[in-house]
Every structure is written in structure tokens, then in C-alpha cells.
Amino acid sequence: MQPDKNQERKQVNSKLTPELYDLYAAPVYGSILNIVHKGPIAKKILENVFVIAYTDNKTFPLRSPLMSLIDIAREKSAKTIKALTIINECCLGTTVSIEKNK
């Protein structure tokens, strides 16, 4: 029995390629920026999103590539905001000194 050609095509199309980065980086970045509001943080999350999508071929894409990337971006952005909130609440108003006590 020969493998289904449509199934083979689906598997090839489901992998993240460099061309998909060119197509989807801008809208995914915009989605991240709407959540975190900080460009440098958004850029790091964007990198992480594409690394996750590239290395997790089993689940990418769950839907369309763009929607799958945005789903990953929203999850990573929310986790980043939560972590930053915890850090700010924990350390707000405190100063850290590396000088030795005399």
C-alpha cells in the first residue's frame, strides 16, 4: 500500500521554513508588542516563538501557520508578563549593592 500523497504534502507543508519567517515575523511581532509593550522584550519573544515552532514539528502548525505562531506568541508573551510582574513586585523599591559590608 502506497502512502497517501495528500498526507505527504501535508507533512512537508507543516514544517516551518525560512520563508515563513519572512511572511509572518511582522504580524507575530505586532501581536507580541501589543501584549508586552517593550520592543527589546518583544524581539526576544519573537525569536523564541520561531525557535519553538521550528523545533516542535509535531504540533506546528495546529491550524494555519500564522495562527499557530500567534498562539505560541501569546502564550510566551503572557508568561513573560507574569514573570516580569513577579520580579517587579518582589524587587520594587529595593536596591542591590555588591559592596562588601564593613
C-alpha positions as CSV (number, residue, x, y, z in Angstrom):
1,M,0.0,0.0,0.0
2,Q,1.4,3.4,-1.0
3,P,1.4,6.4,1.3
4,D,-1.3,8.9,0.7
5,K,0.2,11.7,-1.4
6,N,-2.0,14.3,0.3
7,Q,-0.7,13.2,3.7
8,E,2.9,13.5,2.5
9,R,2.2,17.0,1.1
10,K,0.6,18.0,4.5
11,Q,3.7,16.9,6.4
12,V,6.0,18.8,4.1
13,N,3.8,21.9,4.3
14,S,3.6,21.7,8.1
15,K,7.3,22.4,8.7
16,L,8.5,25.9,9.4
17,T,10.7,27.3,6.7
18,P,12.8,30.5,6.5
19,E,10.2,31.8,4.0
20,L,7.5,31.6,6.7
21,Y,9.6,33.8,8.9
22,D,9.7,36.4,6.2
23,L,5.9,36.2,5.8
24,Y,4.9,36.0,9.4
25,A,7.5,37.7,11.5
26,A,5.9,41.2,11.3
27,P,2.4,40.2,12.3
28,V,3.6,37.9,15.0
29,Y,5.9,40.7,16.3
30,G,3.0,43.1,16.3
31,S,0.9,40.7,18.3
32,I,3.7,40.3,20.9
33,L,4.3,44.1,21.1
34,N,0.6,44.6,21.8
35,I,1.0,42.4,24.9
36,V,4.4,43.4,26.2
37,H,4.7,47.0,25.0
38,K,8.5,46.8,25.0
39,G,10.4,46.4,21.7
40,P,13.5,44.6,23.1
41,I,11.4,42.1,25.0
42,A,9.1,41.6,22.0
43,K,12.1,40.8,19.8
44,K,13.4,38.2,22.2
45,I,10.0,36.6,22.4
46,L,9.7,36.6,18.6
47,E,13.0,34.7,18.3
48,N,11.7,32.2,20.9
49,V,8.4,31.7,19.1
50,F,10.1,30.8,15.8
51,V,12.6,28.5,17.6
52,I,9.8,26.7,19.3
53,A,7.8,26.4,16.1
54,Y,10.9,25.1,14.2
55,T,11.9,22.6,16.8
56,D,8.4,21.3,17.7
57,N,7.4,19.9,14.3
58,K,4.9,17.5,15.9
59,T,2.5,20.3,16.8
60,F,3.3,23.0,14.3
61,P,1.0,24.1,12.8
62,L,-2.1,23.2,14.7
63,R,-4.1,25.4,12.4
64,S,-2.7,27.8,9.9
65,P,1.0,28.7,10.3
66,L,0.2,32.3,11.2
67,M,-2.4,31.4,13.8
68,S,-0.2,28.7,15.3
69,L,2.7,31.3,15.6
70,I,0.4,33.8,17.2
71,D,-0.9,31.2,19.7
72,I,2.7,30.5,20.7
73,A,3.5,34.2,20.8
74,R,0.5,34.9,23.1
75,E,1.5,32.1,25.4
76,K,5.1,33.2,25.6
77,S,4.1,36.9,26.0
78,A,1.7,36.1,28.8
79,K,4.4,34.1,30.6
80,T,6.9,36.9,30.2
81,I,4.5,39.5,31.6
82,K,3.7,37.2,34.5
83,A,7.5,36.7,35.3
84,L,8.2,40.4,34.9
85,T,5.3,41.3,37.2
86,I,6.6,38.9,39.9
87,I,10.1,40.3,39.6
88,N,8.8,43.9,39.9
89,E,6.6,43.1,42.9
90,C,9.4,41.2,44.6
91,C,12.1,43.8,44.0
92,L,10.2,47.0,43.6
93,G,11.9,49.7,45.6
94,T,14.8,47.6,46.7
95,T,18.4,48.3,45.7
96,V,21.1,45.7,45.3
97,S,24.6,46.5,46.2
98,I,27.7,44.5,45.5
99,E,29.9,46.4,48.0
100,K,31.1,44.4,51.0
101,N,29.8,45.4,54.4
102,K,32.4,46.9,56.7
